[in-house]
Amino acid sequence: MLENPLALFRRLPGQVRLLVTGTLVNKLGTFIVPYLSLVLSREFHMSAGATGRFIMAYGIGSLVSILVGGFLTDALGRRATLLLSLLGSGVLAMAMGLSPNQRVFVPLLLVFGFVAELYRPASHAIISDLLPSRDRATGFAALRVAVNLGFAVGMALGGLLVDWSWRVLFVADGATTALFGATVYFFIHETKPQAAPESAAAPGPGPAPSVWRDGVYAQLMACSVAFSTVVFSFITVLPLTVTLWAGYPAAVYGAIVGANGLLIAVFEISVVEWLKRFRRLRVAALGLALSGVGFALTGVFPHWAWFLATVVLWTAGEILTLPQQMAFIADWAPPEARGRYMGLYGATWSLGFALNPVLLLPLHARLGETVFWPVLLLIVGPAALVQRRLDRVADRPERLRGHREGPLPATALPALSPET
């Protein structure tokens, strides 16, 4: 029996609830990225080529931002990194909304692309710091629900605002981001665990290799790149399948894909909580396989009900996979390097987003619907097998450097400053 997700949310620690709520408010005002190409072309009269180059530069800045954010999360702390990202990007977004011309707008946009994503590894690290291992997947599920629900509503609001005033669009985005930053400043303290004295350290798996030389982690990152590259087909290839192959209007595609966010919002927290009784990487492997099957079946029948059924399948796989992967990374990473591990994981999704159109759109054009979609299962299937193997060889308590059974000891947290 699935528990009420709101009841599960209320059982999370107060700071985690604040982080999730602030993320929801922030994502409700996520207007810039979805409508960026429209603003650049319509308001600043940029050519298609120039618009594409600036959006690519924005994306590269975001990718670098996530990696740097992981480093800053470990070096400066979770709270400082959140404040830098949220307050900085909030001010930049409002400044873009007030920009008098393109010469002012474009440099601000490029800086914004870097600053805006610094917060992601920090927010993941806070959840890892505050929750014991058994609750981390639920915490990550709650954060994903906030992101998906906020983004879905924000897209609809943004569509109304962009035709009224693009400047209001940017100012509203900046205001919601700055509001999240103010919440962090007043209510969320630093959670980075203090290093235990060497003499008091419990025996464990020993010091960690560099995040770049961690073989187990590298395998999981390869799985994440493969999975994310396939998943982003829902915004690159699927609209072509629904509209050009099946002949439906774009609104039908939007409604079908909207089921993804709705299912995540309604079921993810409860499902992840119920799955605590099972081994997480086995669950993640099953999720990868289920997603692969869902995408593989897309080209079987050109009907909206069939497309909706496949979306339900790969969304179920996404719900099974992502919180479990993140919970394993939180346990696998040493606490002092948790930000870098989470940052690199986030970067694999940016890489998958970049690879998908380059690799899969030409493949779709060459193979056609009935052959292309099953190929995606061939990409995801090996990743499922790798995670099944990692369950046997890596997800064991004696190998997990960040595993914690009970609540975080008070001595592991820095003393709070008066402002927190």
C-alpha positions in Angstrom: 0.0 0.0 0.0 1.5 3.4 -1.0 1.6 6.1 1.6 0.3 9.6 1.2 3.2 11.6 -0.4 2.3 14.7 1.7 2.6 12.6 4.9 6.0 11.3 3.8 7.1 14.8 2.9 6.2 16.1 6.4 8.4 13.4 8.0 11.5 14.8 6.3 13.7 17.1 8.4 12.7 20.7 8.4 15.7 21.9 6.4 15.0 19.3 3.7 11.4 20.4 3.5 12.5 24.1 3.2 14.9 23.1 0.4 12.3 21.2 -1.5 9.7 24.0 -1.0 12.2 26.7 -2.1 13.0 24.6 -5.2 9.3 24.4 -6.0 8.9 28.2 -5.8 12.1 28.6 -7.9 10.9 26.3 -10.6 7.5 27.9 -10.7 9.3 30.9 -12.0 11.6 29.0 -14.5 10.8 31.1 -17.5 14.1 32.0 -19.1 15.4 28.7 -20.6 12.2 27.4 -22.3 11.5 30.7 -24.0 15.1 31.9 -24.6 15.2 31.2 -28.3 11.9 33.0 -28.7 13.2 36.1 -26.9 16.5 36.2 -28.8 14.9 35.9 -32.2 11.7 37.9 -31.7 12.8 40.6 -29.4 16.4 41.1 -30.4 16.0 40.0 -34.0 18.8 37.6 -34.0 19.3 35.2 -36.9 18.7 31.5 -36.4 22.4 30.8 -36.5 23.2 33.5 -33.9 20.4 32.3 -31.7 21.7 28.7 -31.9 25.3 29.8 -31.0 24.2 31.8 -28.0 22.0 29.0 -26.7 24.9 26.5 -27.2 27.1 28.9 -25.2 24.5 29.1 -22.5 24.4 25.3 -22.4 28.2 25.0 -22.2 28.2 27.5 -19.4 25.6 25.5 -17.5 27.6 22.3 -17.9 30.7 23.9 -16.6 28.7 25.5 -13.8 27.5 22.1 -12.5 31.1 20.9 -12.3 32.4 24.0 -10.6 29.4 23.9 -8.3 30.4 20.5 -7.1 33.9 21.8 -6.3 32.5 24.9 -4.5 30.1 22.8 -2.6 33.0 20.9 -1.0 35.4 23.8 -0.8 33.1 26.7 0.3 30.3 24.8 1.8 26.7 24.0 0.7 25.1 27.1 2.0 27.6 29.6 0.5 27.3 27.9 -2.9 23.5 28.0 -2.8 23.6 31.7 -1.9 26.1 32.5 -4.6 24.1 30.7 -7.2 20.5 31.8 -6.2 21.2 35.4 -5.3 23.6 35.9 -8.2 21.4 34.4 -10.9 18.3 36.2 -9.4 20.0 39.5 -9.8 21.3 38.7 -13.3 17.9 37.6 -14.5 16.3 40.8 -13.3 19.1 42.8 -14.9 18.5 41.0 -18.2 14.8 42.0 -17.9 15.8 45.6 -17.6 18.5 45.5 -20.3 18.2 48.4 -22.8 19.7 46.6 -25.7 21.4 43.4 -27.0 24.9 44.5 -26.1 24.0 44.5 -22.4 21.6 41.5 -22.6 24.0 38.9 -24.2 26.9 39.2 -21.7 24.5 39.0 -18.8 23.0 35.9 -20.4 26.3 34.1 -20.7 27.3 34.9 -17.1 23.8 33.8 -16.0 24.3 30.4 -17.8 27.3 29.8 -15.5 25.9 31.1 -12.2 22.4 29.6 -12.4 23.4 25.9 -12.1 26.0 26.2 -9.3 23.2 25.3 -6.8 22.4 21.8 -8.0 25.3 19.9 -6.4 24.8 21.9 -3.2 21.2 21.0 -2.9 21.9 17.3 -3.5 24.7 17.4 -1.0 22.4 18.9 1.7 19.9 16.1 1.3 22.8 13.6 1.5 24.2 15.3 4.6 20.9 15.5 6.5 19.3 12.2 5.8 20.4 8.7 6.8 21.1 6.3 4.0 17.7 4.6 4.2 15.9 7.9 3.6 18.0 9.5 0.9 16.2 8.1 -2.1 12.9 9.5 -0.6 14.6 12.9 -0.1 15.8 13.0 -3.7 12.4 11.9 -4.9 10.8 14.9 -3.1 13.3 17.2 -4.8 12.5 15.7 -8.2 8.8 16.2 -7.6 9.4 19.9 -6.8 11.5 20.3 -9.9 9.0 18.6 -12.3 5.8 20.1 -10.8 7.3 23.6 -10.6 8.7 23.4 -14.2 5.3 22.1 -15.6 3.4 25.0 -14.0 6.1 27.5 -14.8 6.0 26.5 -18.5 2.3 27.3 -18.6 2.8 30.7 -16.8 5.7 31.6 -19.0 3.7 31.0 -22.1 1.2 33.6 -20.9 3.9 36.1 -19.8 6.2 35.9 -22.9 3.4 37.3 -25.1 2.6 40.0 -22.7 6.1 41.2 -21.8 9.4 39.4 -22.1 10.8 41.8 -19.6 8.3 40.7 -17.0 9.2 37.1 -17.8 12.9 37.7 -16.8 12.1 39.8 -13.8 9.7 37.3 -12.5 12.2 34.5 -13.0 14.8 36.5 -11.1 12.4 37.4 -8.3 11.5 33.7 -7.6 15.1 32.7 -7.6 16.1 35.5 -5.3 13.2 34.5 -3.0 14.7 31.0 -2.8 18.1 32.6 -2.0 16.5 34.6 0.8 15.0 31.4 2.2 18.4 29.8 2.2 20.0 32.9 3.9 17.6 33.0 6.8 16.5 29.4 7.4 19.1 26.9 6.0 22.4 26.5 7.8 25.6 24.9 6.6 25.4 21.1 6.6 28.8 20.1 5.4 30.1 17.5 8.0 33.2 18.4 9.8 36.0 15.9 9.3 36.3 13.5 12.3 39.6 13.4 14.1 41.8 10.7 12.6 42.1 8.9 15.9 38.3 8.8 16.3 37.5 7.8 12.8 35.6 4.6 12.4 37.2 1.8 10.3 35.9 1.9 6.8 36.9 1.4 3.2 39.7 3.9 3.4 40.4 7.1 1.5 38.7 7.6 -1.8 40.4 7.9 -5.1 39.9 11.1 -7.1 36.4 11.4 -8.5 38.0 11.2 -12.0 39.8 7.9 -11.1 37.0 6.1 -9.3 36.2 3.0 -11.4 32.8 2.1 -9.8 31.7 5.7 -10.1 32.9 5.9 -13.8 30.7 2.9 -14.6 27.7 4.5 -13.0 28.4 7.8 -14.9 28.6 5.9 -18.2 25.2 4.4 -17.4 23.8 7.9 -16.6 25.1 9.3 -19.9 23.5 6.4 -21.8 20.2 6.8 -20.0 20.0 10.6 -20.2 20.9 10.5 -23.9 17.9 8.2 -24.5 15.5 10.0 -22.2 15.9 13.3 -23.9 14.4 11.8 -27.0 11.0 12.8 -25.6 11.8 16.4 -26.4 13.8 15.9 -29.7 12.4 12.9 -31.5 9.1 12.2 -29.9 7.4 15.4 -31.1 8.4 14.5 -34.7 6.9 11.0 -34.2 3.6 12.3 -32.8 3.1 15.2 -35.2 4.8 14.1 -38.5 4.4 10.3 -38.4 1.1 10.0 -36.5 -0.3 13.3 -37.8 -1.5 14.8 -34.5 -1.3 18.5 -33.7 1.5 19.7 -31.3 -1.1 20.1 -28.5 -1.5 16.3 -28.4 2.2 15.8 -28.1 2.2 18.3 -25.2 -0.6 16.6 -23.4 1.0 13.2 -23.8 4.4 14.3 -22.5 2.7 16.3 -19.7 1.7 12.9 -18.2 5.4 12.4 -17.4 5.4 15.3 -14.9 2.0 14.4 -13.5 3.0 10.8 -12.8 6.2 11.9 -11.1 4.3 14.5 -9.0 1.6 12.0 -7.8 3.5 8.8 -7.4 7.3 9.2 -7.1 7.7 9.9 -3.4 5.3 7.1 -2.4 6.7 4.6 -4.8 10.3 5.3 -3.7 9.4 5.0 0.0 7.7 1.7 -0.7 10.8 0.4 -2.5 13.0 0.8 0.5 12.7 -2.9 1.2 14.5 -3.8 -2.0 18.2 -3.3 -3.1 18.4 0.1 -4.7 20.7 -0.7 -7.7 18.5 -3.7 -8.6 15.6 -1.4 -8.6 17.5 1.1 -10.7 18.5 -1.7 -13.1 14.9 -2.7 -13.5 14.0 1.0 -14.1 16.6 1.3 -16.8 15.2 -1.8 -18.5 11.6 -0.6 -18.2 12.5 2.8 -19.7 14.3 1.1 -22.5 11.2 -1.1 -23.3 8.9 2.0 -23.1 11.0 3.9 -25.6 11.5 0.8 -27.8 7.7 0.3 -28.2 7.0 3.9 -29.2 7.1 3.2 -33.0 4.9 0.2 -33.0 1.5 1.9 -33.5 0.8 5.6 -34.5 -2.0 6.3 -32.0 -2.2 8.8 -29.1 -3.3 6.1 -26.6 -0.3 4.0 -27.6 2.1 6.9 -27.2 0.6 7.7 -23.8 1.1 4.1 -22.7 4.8 4.2 -23.7 5.2 7.5 -21.8 3.7 5.8 -18.7 6.2 2.9 -19.1 9.4 5.0 -19.4 8.2 7.4 -16.7 7.8 4.4 -14.4 11.4 3.4 -15.3 12.6 7.0 -14.5 10.9 6.9 -11.1 12.5 3.6 -10.3 16.0 4.6 -11.5 16.9 8.2 -10.6 16.3 8.5 -6.8 18.0 5.1 -6.3 21.1 6.1 -8.4 21.4 9.3 -6.4 21.0 7.6 -3.1 23.8 5.2 -4.1 26.1 8.0 -5.1 25.4 9.8 -1.8 26.5 6.6 0.0 29.4 5.8 -2.3 31.0 9.3 -2.2 33.1 10.2 0.8 31.4 13.1 2.7 34.2 15.5 2.0 33.9 14.9 -1.8 30.1 14.6 -2.0 29.6 17.9 -3.9 32.1 16.8 -6.6 30.4 13.4 -7.0 27.0 15.0 -7.2 28.2 17.7 -9.6 29.7 15.2 -12.0 26.5 13.2 -11.9 24.5 16.3 -12.8 26.9 17.0 -15.6 26.2 13.6 -17.2 22.6 14.8 -17.8 23.8 18.0 -19.4 26.1 15.8 -21.6 23.2 13.5 -22.5 21.1 16.6 -23.5 23.9 17.7 -25.8 24.5 14.3 -27.3 20.9 13.4 -28.0 20.1 15.7 -30.9 23.6 15.2 -32.4 23.4 11.4 -32.4 19.8 10.4 -32.4 18.1 12.9 -34.6 20.2 11.9 -37.7 19.7 8.2 -36.7 15.9 8.7 -36.5 15.9 10.3 -40.0 17.9 7.4 -41.4 16.1 4.5 -39.7 12.5 5.6 -39.5 10.0 5.0 -36.7 9.8 1.2 -36.5 13.5 0.6 -36.5 14.8 3.7 -34.6 12.9 3.3 -31.3 14.0 -0.3 -30.6 17.6 0.9 -31.0 17.2 2.9 -27.8 16.7 -0.3 -25.9 20.1 -1.4 -27.2 21.6 1.7 -25.6 19.9 1.4 -22.2 20.0 -2.4 -21.9 23.8 -2.6 -21.2 23.5 0.1 -18.6 20.9 -2.0 -16.8 23.3 -5.0 -16.8 26.1 -2.8 -15.5 24.0 -1.5 -12.6 22.9 -5.1 -11.8 26.6 -6.0 -11.5 27.4 -2.9 -9.4 24.7 -4.1 -7.0 26.7 -7.2 -6.4 30.2 -5.8 -6.2 29.9 -2.2 -4.9 26.7 -1.6 -3.0 27.9 -3.3 0.2 28.1 -1.5 3.5 31.9 -2.1 3.9 32.6 -0.3 0.6 30.3 2.7 1.1 32.3 5.7 2.3 29.3 7.9 2.9 26.9 5.4 4.4 25.2 6.4 7.6 22.5 4.5 9.5 21.2 7.1 12.0 20.7 10.8 12.2 23.7 13.1 11.6 25.6 13.6 14.9 25.6 17.2 16.2 29.4 17.1 16.4 29.6 16.4 12.7 28.0 19.8 11.8 29.8 23.1 12.2 28.4 25.4 14.8 25.8 27.7 13.5 26.6 31.4 13.0 24.2 33.9 14.4 22.8 34.7 11.0 21.7 31.1 10.4 
